[in-house]
Amino acid sequence: ARVAAQFRLSAAEIDAVAAATAGPIDAAPDADAAVRILWHHAGRAGSATPVPGVTIVEPVYDWDDIILPTPTEAALRRIEGHVRHAALVLDQWGFGRAMGARGRGVVALFSGPSGTGKTMAAEVLASSLDLRMMLIDLSQIISKYVGETSKNIAAAFDAAERSGAVMVWNEGDAIWGARGSVGHATDRHVNAEVGDLLQRIEAFDGFTIVTTNMRHAIDPAFLRRFRFTIDFPMPAAA
């Protein structure tokens, strides 16, 4: 059930996963090991449909590679727990019905100066959850043509829903920044695209991380959508 809640595979992809995992699952020492095998293969079976500005990568770093202040690491481990046990809490325990099918996704904001470990921390979380990372290149997502930005955002979220990957929006203030006043027709379209992104975040069931060097530039309407907000300080010598 947890695998089915995380990944949305086609019939052909399910067949491929079943064929690849049948032997290892039969040989698994217990049910938990079998689930880990199924989870790993399902997370890498998603179709690699090219999406402009989106790159899916395998995480490399794990908890042993990152050194953070104790409160920051504790907050990251809370995020891991929220994502790992989402299906248990929302589906088996019934909290999903109580919430009216909202709030299934986990959205986190990592803020701090460059070089403080924001993207590395995202990779550590993806690795600990055995998920791939979907890196969003905002320079390709944002378009000067009316309607193109919303189309690119929709394609990115659709790819994330199919693959179950962790979405990582680096330098998120570029698109998550404050909405401007409407002085021209273009401004109205830009604000509409930002609103469309808000709706996408509300409806997304997966795990999204936004990193920024300028937290003050994030629209307050966006800040309310983040379940977790973590500041990454500049490291001291130790």
Secondary structure, 3 states (H helix, E strand, C coil): CHHHHHCCCCHHHHHHHHHHHHHHHHHCCCHHHHHHHHHHHHCCCCCCCCCCCEEEECCCCCHHHCCCCHHHHHHHHHHHHHHHCHHHHHHHCCHHHHCCCCCCCEEEEEECCCCCCHHHHHHHHHHHCCCCEEEECHHHHCCCCCCHHHHHHHHHHHHHHHHCCEEEECCCHHHHECCCCCCCHHHHHHHHHHHHHHHHHHHCCCEEEEEECCHHHECHHHHCCCCEEEECCCCCCC
